[in-house]
Every structure is written in C-alpha cells, then in structure tokens.
Amino acid sequence: MNNFFSNTKEAFSLKSNFELNRAYFLFKIIGNQSVVKLMTSLTNFSLKFNLPVTPIIKSTVFDHFCGGITQEDCVPVIDKLYKKNVYSVLDFSTEGFVNEIEFDNCLNKKLSIIDFIKNRNEVPFAVFKPTCLGSTDLFVKMSSGLKLSNSENDSWCRVVKRFEKVCEKAFFENVKILIDAEEVDVQKAIDDLAIMMMRKFNKSVPIVFNTVQLYRKDRMQYIRDLLKNDKNKGIQFGLKLVRGAYMEKERKIAKNKGIDSPICNSKIETDDNFNKAIDFVFENLNKISFICASHNEDSVLRVMNIMKEKKIKNNDPRVWFGQLFGMSDNISFNLAHNKFNTFKILPFGSVKNLMPYLIRRAQENTSVQGQTGRELQLILNEKKRRRSI
Ligand SMILES: Cc1cc2nc3c(=O)[nH]c(=O)nc-3n(C[C@H](O)[C@H](O)[C@H](O)COP(=O)(O)OP(=O)(O)OC[C@H]3O[C@@H](n4cnc5c(N)ncnc54)[C@H](O)[C@@H]3O)c2cc1C
C-alpha cells in the first residue's frame, strides 16, 4: 500500500472502538461468499415475511454503509465528515419503482433534496439513478432505437420532463447533479438525456455530470466523440469516471444473447481504460470537470500525480474524488486531509429499500478481489495502533 493511504489514524479518526470492531466483524463476514449468499437469502426471506430483522440489519450493516433513514438523520454524519474536510452526497434509495406515481414521488423527493442541500457547502452534489424517473422497459426501448407506441411516447415525454425538472432545479440552486450509470441496455437513452441536459445547463459551469463506466469496451470512444461533436461546442462537460458495477450481470446477458460481451475481457483492460480516461480528461481540463469515483489506490494516485506534474492545486474545483460511505476511508480521509476535493456517497432510506444496495456492497466486497482484505488489514492496523497508545 502506498504510504499516503496507510495513515490509519486519519482514516478512522471518526470511528469509535465499537464502530471499528463492528467494521472488522462486517468485513470478515462479507469476505465469505457462502455466508453472503446465505445471509442474503435469509434477509430477503425475513423482510418478505415481516420477520423482525430490521433492528439487527439497522444496527450492523445499515449503520456502517448508510447515513440514516431520513435526510435529517444524515445531518450528524454530514457534519462529522465535514469537520474532516470530507463532503457528502445524499443518495436517496430509489430502486424498484415501477409506476408513474412512484416516478413522480421520486422526482419530488429529488427536488426536495436539492432544496435541503442548496445552502449547505458540505453537500455540493445531488445524485439520481435515471430509472427511478421512468420505467426500465422504456429506457431499454429508447436505447435500442425501437419505435414507441403513442402511449409509450407520452410516458417518455414525462421522463424527459422529470429529467429537465431535476437538472433545472439544480441549475437554479447552483447545485451540481450526478446522473448514475446503469446497465448497457438502458445506458444509450441515459447518455442521450444527459447530453441534452448538459447542452442546456452546462454553458458556463458544469452542473450536470454524466457517469462513464470504463469497464465498457466502447467508452473511450464515447468520451472522445462527446468532445468532437460540433453540437457540444461550448459545453463545460461534467463526467463521473467509474469502472462499473454490473460486470457479472452484463456478461450473463451477453452470453444468453450469444453476443460479444460489452465489458472488457480482463481487469487489466478495464484498468487501462480507466487510466486512458484519466489522461484524456486532464488533456481537456479546460472543457471537462470530473470525479474520480473509485476505491482503487492506483487510480487515485494517478490523478494526484498528474495534478502535481501539471501544477494543478489540490482543491481545484474541476477535480473531485468520490468513495462510498463505509468503504476505503483510508483514501477519502487522507485525500481530504491533504485538501483534495473528496466526497462520500451517503445513501439513506428505509432498511427495506436499501437492501438491494447493501446486498450489492456485500457482493462487491466478496467478488472484487482484494477489497475486503484491504479493509480488514487497515482496521487491524488501526486496532493495533490504538492498543499501543
Ligand atoms: C462515488 C462512486 C460512484 C459510483 N457510481 C456508479 C455508477 O453510477 N454506476 C456504476 O455502474 N458504478 C458506480 N460505482 C461503482 C463502480 O463502478 C465500481 O463498481 C466500484 O467503485 C469498484 O471499482 P473501483 O474503481 O473502486 O476499484 P477496483 O476494485 O480496482 O475495481 C473493481 C472493478 O473493476 C472491474 N473489474 C473487476 N474484474 C474485472 C474483470 N475480470 N474484467 C473486467 N473488469 C473487471 C469492475 O468494474 C469492478 O467493479 C460508483 C463508485 C463510487 C465510488
């Protein structure tokens, strides 16, 4: 591990001994694939049949990875993080919405979050998942270029309006807005909407940020084309660079369809793509603001080194780092300690609604080689450091 990230005193400065032990226990459990599988099935079963498991989930995995049930619950966490120079991004859980009423409710929730954060320096971005504002089937159809029926067309117009309302509100309140990336079969429609919003709202400052998943083979070309397109002249682009969260699912879909997988063939290829994207955005920093949204120390170091080389100030507003709450605190807190712009994604919502998110975190920490080991080693180092003082 690079020395910069090994300062565990800074990394865990907000964690009590109890919280540190809980984190150790959690990462120990989620490091075991069979245990994660069993716990996932048991939890889903218990929630479905209203067995009283919510308090157990709430005081363990939920409190480690989430800010609270309401946005107000998150305020003490936001304040604590900000004292350490770490910003927060409130992410209201919105998975599994299926009808127009739910999409409208979700829109209103997103607008109310922008109101909630508009005067809070400590929460500089809002975020939304596109398919919380419209049906996934519609996004799939739009992405594949199929003709919509009249009623589908009406539904799509409502999706566009919802996108516009969120981005317009962000624009007027001067809050930056992140659009999450999703699965390949819905992403083309998301990208089209995102660029439509950037053309409207990113004229002098970047307000709308689209997400680029560098585990996709075609994404470097996508970024290059964005900048080459004459229709995008004058845009201040906002890009969130990620590797991508749906690798296994995408591979399975491609296999079932008998098509070539859209995902890079190896981790090395994905890493190489991510590096290329970092280099590209720095070459075009007059037109692009970006977020290195990653728990990968090499990627973060690459950005830091380029900033040093190019004499870009650590807190230059065009460069941000983002990690998820409850993960890679050694990266976030050491970056923030050195004045780099750094935020944590702070999910909030009911335990039931956040279960898919929590299960993804568990599966990611199990399937991503090394992440759990890294977290555990850091916690052990900190426990040892605390014992020695
Ligand atoms: C702030 C933040 C916002 C995010 N927003 C989104 C989002 O909007 N949409 C989204 O999809 N994800 C999002 N993610 C998740 C992200 O895409 C990654 O899944 C996660 O961060 C792990 O990647 P990494 O760069 O942190 O680290 P690493 O641990 O270095 O990389 C793991 C990633 O590498 C890729 N990978 C692993 N093995 C292979 C392989 N054999 N072949 C090819 N590629 C491989 C996968 O993408 C895997 O997730 C976000 C993450 C963060 C921190």
The ligand as an SDF file (V2000), in Angstrom:
LIG
                    3D

 53 58  0  0  0  0  0  0  0  0999 V2000
  -18.5910    7.5470   -5.7780 C   0  0  0  0  0  0  0  0  0  0  0  0
  -18.9390    6.3530   -6.5980 C   0  0  0  0  0  0  0  0  0  0  0  0
  -19.9770    6.4130   -7.5280 C   0  0  0  0  0  0  0  0  0  0  0  0
  -20.2930    5.3010   -8.3140 C   0  0  0  0  0  0  0  0  0  0  0  0
  -21.2900    5.3850   -9.2460 N   0  0  0  0  0  0  0  0  0  0  0  0
  -21.5120    4.3460  -10.0850 C   0  0  0  0  0  0  0  0  0  0  0  0
  -22.4640    4.4410  -11.1420 C   0  0  0  0  0  0  0  0  0  0  0  0
  -23.1360    5.4600  -11.3110 O   0  0  0  0  0  0  0  0  0  0  0  0
  -22.6350    3.3600  -11.9570 N   0  0  0  0  0  0  0  0  0  0  0  0
  -21.8810    2.2060  -11.8230 C   0  0  0  0  0  0  0  0  0  0  0  0
  -22.0290    1.2810  -12.6180 O   0  0  0  0  0  0  0  0  0  0  0  0
  -20.9960    2.0960  -10.8120 N   0  0  0  0  0  0  0  0  0  0  0  0
  -20.8000    3.1220   -9.9410 C   0  0  0  0  0  0  0  0  0  0  0  0
  -19.8800    2.9950   -8.9420 N   0  0  0  0  0  0  0  0  0  0  0  0
  -19.2490    1.6650   -8.6750 C   0  0  0  0  0  0  0  0  0  0  0  0
  -18.0080    1.4720   -9.5390 C   0  0  0  0  0  0  0  0  0  0  0  0
  -18.4060    1.3430  -10.8830 O   0  0  0  0  0  0  0  0  0  0  0  0
  -17.1860    0.2160   -9.1620 C   0  0  0  0  0  0  0  0  0  0  0  0
  -18.0190   -0.9070   -9.1860 O   0  0  0  0  0  0  0  0  0  0  0  0
  -16.5490    0.2470   -7.8210 C   0  0  0  0  0  0  0  0  0  0  0  0
  -16.1650    1.5430   -7.4640 O   0  0  0  0  0  0  0  0  0  0  0  0
  -15.3090   -0.6620   -7.8290 C   0  0  0  0  0  0  0  0  0  0  0  0
  -14.3240   -0.1660   -8.7120 O   0  0  0  0  0  0  0  0  0  0  0  0
  -13.0450    0.6520   -8.2060 P   0  0  0  0  0  0  0  0  0  0  0  0
  -12.5620    1.5770   -9.2620 O   0  0  0  0  0  0  0  0  0  0  0  0
  -13.4090    1.3080   -6.9380 O   0  0  0  0  0  0  0  0  0  0  0  0
  -11.9520   -0.3900   -7.8200 O   0  0  0  0  0  0  0  0  0  0  0  0
  -11.3180   -1.8100   -8.2640 P   0  0  0  0  0  0  0  0  0  0  0  0
  -11.5070   -2.6340   -7.0620 O   0  0  0  0  0  0  0  0  0  0  0  0
   -9.9220   -1.5970   -8.7380 O   0  0  0  0  0  0  0  0  0  0  0  0
  -12.1130   -2.3240   -9.4900 O   0  0  0  0  0  0  0  0  0  0  0  0
  -13.1480   -3.2400   -9.4390 C   0  0  0  0  0  0  0  0  0  0  0  0
  -13.8960   -3.0520  -10.7180 C   0  0  0  0  0  0  0  0  0  0  0  0
  -13.0690   -3.4240  -11.8420 O   0  0  0  0  0  0  0  0  0  0  0  0
  -13.8680   -4.0300  -12.8400 C   0  0  0  0  0  0  0  0  0  0  0  0
  -13.4170   -5.4280  -12.9950 N   0  0  0  0  0  0  0  0  0  0  0  0
  -13.1410   -6.3250  -11.9980 C   0  0  0  0  0  0  0  0  0  0  0  0
  -12.7750   -7.5330  -12.5040 N   0  0  0  0  0  0  0  0  0  0  0  0
  -12.8190   -7.3970  -13.8540 C   0  0  0  0  0  0  0  0  0  0  0  0
  -12.5760   -8.3060  -14.9220 C   0  0  0  0  0  0  0  0  0  0  0  0
  -12.2200   -9.5880  -14.7170 N   0  0  0  0  0  0  0  0  0  0  0  0
  -12.7250   -7.8400  -16.1930 N   0  0  0  0  0  0  0  0  0  0  0  0
  -13.0970   -6.5690  -16.4360 C   0  0  0  0  0  0  0  0  0  0  0  0
  -13.3390   -5.6620  -15.4450 N   0  0  0  0  0  0  0  0  0  0  0  0
  -13.2070   -6.0670  -14.1790 C   0  0  0  0  0  0  0  0  0  0  0  0
  -15.3120   -3.9740  -12.3380 C   0  0  0  0  0  0  0  0  0  0  0  0
  -15.8690   -2.7870  -12.8320 O   0  0  0  0  0  0  0  0  0  0  0  0
  -15.1510   -3.9100  -10.8350 C   0  0  0  0  0  0  0  0  0  0  0  0
  -16.2580   -3.2910  -10.1970 O   0  0  0  0  0  0  0  0  0  0  0  0
  -19.5520    4.0930   -8.1580 C   0  0  0  0  0  0  0  0  0  0  0  0
  -18.4930    4.0430   -7.2450 C   0  0  0  0  0  0  0  0  0  0  0  0
  -18.1770    5.1420   -6.4860 C   0  0  0  0  0  0  0  0  0  0  0  0
  -17.0260    5.0480   -5.5270 C   0  0  0  0  0  0  0  0  0  0  0  0
  1  2  1  0
  2  3  1  0
  2 52  2  0
  3  4  2  0
  4  5  1  0
  4 50  1  0
  5  6  2  0
  6  7  1  0
  6 13  1  0
  7  8  2  0
  7  9  1  0
  9 10  1  0
 10 11  2  0
 10 12  1  0
 12 13  2  0
 13 14  1  0
 14 15  1  0
 14 50  1  0
 15 16  1  0
 16 17  1  0
 16 18  1  0
 18 19  1  0
 18 20  1  0
 20 21  1  0
 20 22  1  0
 22 23  1  0
 23 24  1  0
 24 25  2  0
 24 26  1  0
 24 27  1  0
 27 28  1  0
 28 29  2  0
 28 30  1  0
 28 31  1  0
 31 32  1  0
 32 33  1  0
 33 34  1  0
 33 48  1  0
 34 35  1  0
 35 36  1  0
 35 46  1  0
 36 37  1  0
 36 45  1  0
 37 38  2  0
 38 39  1  0
 39 40  1  0
 39 45  2  0
 40 41  1  0
 40 42  2  0
 42 43  1  0
 43 44  2  0
 44 45  1  0
 46 47  1  0
 46 48  1  0
 48 49  1  0
 50 51  2  0
 51 52  1  0
 52 53  1  0
M  END
$$$$
